[in-house]
Amino acid sequence: MFTMDKKFPYIKSKKLLAICILFIVYFIANKIISADPDSKNKLVVLLRNNISPELRYKIKQNVFPLARQKALLEAERAANKIYARESVGFNKEITELRKLISKDILKKYRSGEINKIPFYKEENMNFNFHNYTYELEIFDTNLLFNGKHDGAILGTSAYLDEYLNKIIIATGDGIISYINHSDLDKKEFNSKIIRSNLTEIILDEEVYEQSSVGIKDILIINDDIYLSYSNNVNECYNTSIIKAKINLDYLEFKKFFEPTYCAKKYSDYFFNPHSSGGKMTLYDKNNLLFTHGDYYYWPAPQDPKNHLGKILMINLNNSESRILSMGHRNPQGLFLDKKNNLLISTEHGPVGGDEINLNYLDDDSVKNFGWPISSYGEHHCKKRFEMDGKNGLDCSDYKLAPLNKSHKDFGFIEPLKYWSPSIGVTEIYKAPIDFLETKNNEFFIGSLGNNINEGDLSLHHITINKSYDKVISENTLKIYQRIRDITYSENLNKFLVFLETKGSIGLLSVKKK
Ligand SMILES: [Ca+2]
C-alpha cells in the first residue's frame, strides 16, 4: 500500500532548490565559457579573465556538452565557410578545443573504454554526366578528430582496405577499426576498434595528435596488414612501413621497412612532412610498391641513391628495396594495371602542376619524372615576389629548382596529364572492366584543396584511351569534402572513399545510362 512520507514535501523543495541553483550556475558558467570572444558583458569579462584558458577548456570538455556542441556547430559553420572560400584560416579556439576533446577520446580508445566508432547514414549524393549516373552513399561519424591538415576540419585523414567481408579503416592518428559489409545497409552501425601495440612501435606522440605527421596508408596482403607512417628519427623524417598478422582483437606490429635516408627538420633546406608520399600497392606475391615523398628536401629526388622522392619496390620476405622511378615530389596515388604491367601514380605539384604519371615496368631502368628540375607548377615564392612588384622568377627557389615546363627537353618523362591550378590530387584507382562496360581505361581520382571551382574537394572520373596516350574525358563529381583515399570492393561492387573534411566513408556506385 502506498504511504506518503511525511518528510517528502521538505526533501522535494530542497532538491528543487538545489536543482535551481545548479541550473543558474550552469547557465552563468555556460555563458562565460561559450561567450562570444568579443563580448562586452561585464560579468562575462570579469569571470572569464579570472579563469585560465586550460581550466575553461577542461570545464567545457567535461561539464558543458552544450558548449561543446555549440563549438562543433561553429566548426561546421567554419567548414562551410571554407567550402565557399570565405575564410581560409582556422578558428584558433576551435582548434584548441578539438585538441582537448581528441586527447580525451584518444585516451579512451587506448584504454578500451571506447571500443567502437559510431557511423550514421547521411543523404546520398547523385550526379549525372553524359553517359553515366553516379550515386554516393555517405556515412558520417562525430568521433574522429585529429585532422592531419587544416582542411580536415571536422574529421581526420584515414585510409581504407578490405579484409574478407570487412572494411578496415586506419586513421591518420592510428585508430584501426573494421566495419562488416553486412552493416552497410543499416542507417547506423559501428566500426569496431582493433587495439594494437602501435604506441610501442611508433614513439612520436605527434603521430597521435592533430599534426602533419601520422599514418599514411594501409595495405592488406593475405593475412597481413601493412601501415606506412611518418617516421621521426631524432628530428629527421622519412616514411616507413610496419606490419602485423591480422587478428581482429589485437594487432602486434613490427617494423617492416625503413629507408636509409631521412630529411632533417632543421637544416639549410625546406622541410614539410606533408610531402611524405606513403602509398602502397601490391605488385606480385613477393613484392609491394611504395611511394616516398621528398619532404621538401630538394637535393633528394634527383639523387639516385636517396629514397626521398622515389617510387620503390620492396620485397615482402626480406624488406629489400629497389628504386623504380625518381624525380617525384609527393605521390599520394598509386595503382598497378597488371594486364599492361603499367604503374600509374599521381603526385602533388607545388602551385599547380599536379600530375598523373605512367611507368611501364617492362625493364629494370629507373625512370625519371623530373621533379624538381621540371614541373608545370610554380614555386610559392613567385606570387609573393610579384605582389612586391618584382619578377616572380627571381625568387631564390628557382635557383635551386628551375621548374622548367617541358620534361622531355630535359630528359624526363612527361606526365600523361597535369592540373594547373592544382586539385590536390590523391589516390587513383582503376575501375574493373565490367564495372563500367568500357573498352577504355576508367579511373577514379581523389582531390583535396579548398576551391570547389578548381576541381578541389571532388572525385574525378577520368577516361584514358585504350592505348594510354591521352585523357578522353573528365567528369568532376563535387563532393565538397577532401578525398583522402579510394579503393574498390569486389564484394560490394562499389568504390570505397574516405572523405576527411568531416570524417565520412563514401560508397560510390556508377551506372551507364
Ligand atoms: Ca613531373
Boltz pocket constraint, residues with backbone or C-beta under 6 A from the ligand:
constraints:
  - pocket:
      binder: B
      contacts: [[A, 327], [A, 355], [A, 369], [A, 370], [A, 371], [A, 374], [A, 375], [A, 407], [A, 413], [A, 415]]
      max_distance: 6.0
